Amino acid sequence: MADLTPLPLSVREVSIRPDERTRNTPDDVSFDIAAGEVVLLLSSSGSGRSTLALALNGLVPHAISARLSGSLHARGVDTVDASGAQVSERVAMVFQDPDAQIATETVTRRVRPGESAGAGRRDSRPRRDIPSHCRALGAQGGEPGAPGSGEHRLG
C-alpha cells in the first residue's frame, strides 16, 4: 500500500522575480525534502536562497511583493494559496545571521541611552556607564565580562 502522507517540503519549477529585480532569483528550482532529511541549500550570493525561504514561509508573494511561478508545498499545504497562519503551523525559518533575527537587542543596547530601536543615534558615552544605567532601572548587570554583563540577547 502506497504512503499518501505528503512530503514535508516539495518545490516544483519555482521561479521568483522580486519587484526590484530584472531576473528570476531563484529560477526554475525543484526539490523534495523528506521527513528527517537535513539539506544544505548552497549557491552564490544573490541566487535567491533567502527569497526561496521567504516563499516557503508564505511571505512571498503576500508580504513581499514578487512574481512567483511554480508550486511550493509544506506538509501538503500550498504556501502561496494558504493563509499566513496555516503556513506558520508548518514552516519556520532561522536566519543565517543571528543579528538579523527578530529579537536582536542585547540588554546593553536596550539600556544604553540613544541605542534603543528607533532612536536614530548612538550615545557617545562609554560602555562603563552601562552598570549605572542598569542600577537606575533596578536591574543587575552591565559589568563587562560579568554574568548579566548586558550582552545577552533579549527575547
C-alpha positions in Angstrom: 0.0 0.0 0.0 1.4 3.4 -1.0 2.2 6.0 1.6 0.0 9.0 0.8 1.4 11.3 3.5 2.6 14.5 1.9 6.3 15.2 1.9 7.4 17.8 4.4 8.6 20.0 1.6 8.0 19.9 -2.1 9.2 22.6 -4.5 8.4 22.4 -8.2 9.7 24.6 -11.0 9.8 27.7 -8.7 10.9 31.0 -10.2 10.6 34.2 -8.2 11.2 37.7 -9.5 11.3 40.3 -6.8 9.7 43.6 -8.0 13.1 45.4 -7.9 14.9 42.8 -9.9 15.2 42.2 -13.7 15.7 38.4 -13.4 14.3 35.5 -11.5 16.1 34.6 -8.3 15.7 31.6 -7.9 15.0 30.4 -11.4 13.2 27.1 -12.1 14.1 25.3 -8.8 12.7 21.8 -8.0 13.4 19.6 -5.0 11.8 17.5 -2.3 12.8 17.1 1.4 11.6 14.0 3.1 10.9 13.7 6.9 14.2 13.5 8.9 16.3 14.7 6.0 18.8 17.5 6.5 19.5 19.6 3.5 22.0 22.4 2.7 20.9 24.9 0.1 24.2 26.2 -1.2 24.7 28.7 -4.0 26.3 32.1 -4.8 25.3 35.4 -3.2 22.2 36.8 -4.9 21.0 33.5 -6.3 17.7 33.6 -4.3 18.2 31.3 -1.3 16.7 33.8 1.1 13.9 34.7 -1.3 13.0 31.0 -1.7 13.0 30.6 2.1 10.6 33.5 2.4 8.4 32.0 -0.2 8.4 28.7 1.7 7.2 30.7 4.7 4.4 32.2 2.7 5.8 35.7 2.8 6.5 35.8 -0.9 4.4 37.0 -2.7 1.9 38.1 0.1 4.0 40.3 2.4 7.0 40.7 0.0 6.0 41.7 -3.5 7.3 39.5 -6.2 6.1 37.4 -9.2 6.2 33.7 -8.3 5.6 30.7 -10.6 5.7 27.1 -9.8 4.5 25.4 -6.6 5.6 25.2 -3.0 4.0 22.8 -0.6 4.8 22.4 3.1 3.3 19.3 4.6 0.6 19.3 1.9 -0.3 23.0 2.1 0.3 25.3 -0.8 2.3 28.2 0.8 1.2 30.6 -2.0 -2.6 30.0 -1.5 -2.7 29.3 2.2 -3.0 31.9 4.9 0.0 33.0 6.9 -1.5 31.3 10.0 -1.8 28.0 8.1 1.8 28.2 6.8 3.2 29.2 10.2 2.0 25.9 11.6 4.2 24.0 9.2 7.2 26.2 8.4 9.7 28.1 10.4 12.9 30.0 9.4 16.1 30.6 11.2 18.2 33.4 9.6 21.8 32.8 8.7 22.9 35.9 10.6 21.8 35.8 14.3 21.8 39.6 14.3 19.1 39.6 11.6 16.7 37.7 13.8 13.5 39.3 15.1 14.8 39.7 18.7 18.2 41.2 18.2 18.5 43.6 21.0 21.0 43.0 23.8 20.4 44.2 27.3 23.3 46.7 26.8 21.7 48.2 23.7 18.3 48.4 25.3 19.6 50.1 28.5 22.2 52.5 27.0 20.5 55.8 26.1 20.3 56.5 22.4 20.7 52.9 21.3 17.2 51.6 21.6 15.3 50.8 18.5 14.3 53.9 16.6 16.5 56.3 18.5 18.4 57.1 15.3 21.7 57.8 17.0 24.3 56.2 19.2 25.2 57.6 22.6 28.8 58.7 22.7 29.1 57.9 26.4 31.5 55.0 27.1 30.3 51.5 28.0 31.4 52.0 31.6 28.1 53.9 32.0 26.1 50.8 31.4 26.2 49.5 35.0 24.9 52.8 36.3 22.0 52.7 33.7 21.2 49.2 34.9 21.1 50.2 38.5 18.9 53.2 37.7 16.4 50.9 36.1 16.6 48.5 39.1 18.4 45.8 37.1 21.5 43.9 37.9 24.4 43.5 35.5 26.1 45.7 32.9 29.6 45.0 34.2 31.7 43.9 31.2 32.5 40.2 31.3 30.4 39.5 34.3 27.3 37.4 34.4 24.5 39.7 33.4 27.0 41.8 31.5 24.3 43.0 29.2 25.5 41.1 26.2 22.7 38.5 26.5 20.0 38.6 23.8 16.6 39.8 24.8 13.5 37.8 23.9 
